[in-house]
Amino acid sequence: DDVENGPILKGCLLERTEAVIKLKGEANFKVVGPAAPLVAEAGEDLVLPCSVKPSISVVDMRVEWFRLHQTDSVVHVYDGYEDSNEYQMESYRGRTALFKEELQKGNTSLKLSALQISDEGAYKCYIESMSWSDDVTVYVEVKGKNIFSNHHNFPVDTSRLSPKAGKRYLSRLAVFSSWLT
């Protein structure tokens, strides 16, 4: 009996050892992102860099991107080998994507398409394995130059305004512009 069960027990020990090594490796990962704010023009696509160090696969981990300082905050969620965006903020629907082929290398950067002034602010990239989690904050600045086209060519530069004030300015400019036509 001992001879027959020997390879099975040996196999179980080997699998258990590999699992422990894997968990220890995950426990050491650090989530990293850019130190400086990302700056882009409204309307452009922007990649929010985020990755784990050392470069280990995050395919089987949970990746969450969310906005800080907002009640409704989910920007993008990847969990269970797929995107899971049922709680995603409405304003981000259809505008976010992870680079799935890069998850194997620990890259969890988020592509944000058609940047809006309201996208300006702090984003958290949170990564969770079975045994460990870590996060990094990424700051986005959106320049509003030339985001409103009008045939009267009024100078429009909302880059120094808050997102809320920029929207108010543009809506008032649109009303004023319509009066002139």
NORPEJO-V6778 format. One record per pair of residues at least 24 apart in sequence whose C-alpha atoms are under 6 Angstrom apart, sorted by the first residue. I is the first residue (numbers start at 0). J is the second residue. Records with the same first field share a line. If there is no record, write none. Layout:
I=J / J
//
This chain:
26=131
28=52
30=133 / 134 / 135
31=135
36=138 / 139
37=139 / 140
38=140 / 141
39=141
40=141 / 142
41=114 / 115 / 141 / 142 / 143
42=113 / 114
43=113 / 114
44=111 / 112 / 113 / 114
45=110 / 111
46=109 / 110
47=108 / 109
48=108
49=107 / 108
50=105 / 106 / 107
51=105
54=104 / 105
55=104 / 105
56=102 / 103 / 104 / 105
57=102 / 105
58=102 / 103
60=127 / 128
61=126 / 127
62=125 / 126
63=124 / 125
64=123 / 124
65=122 / 123
66=121 / 122
67=121 / 122
116=141 / 162
117=162
//
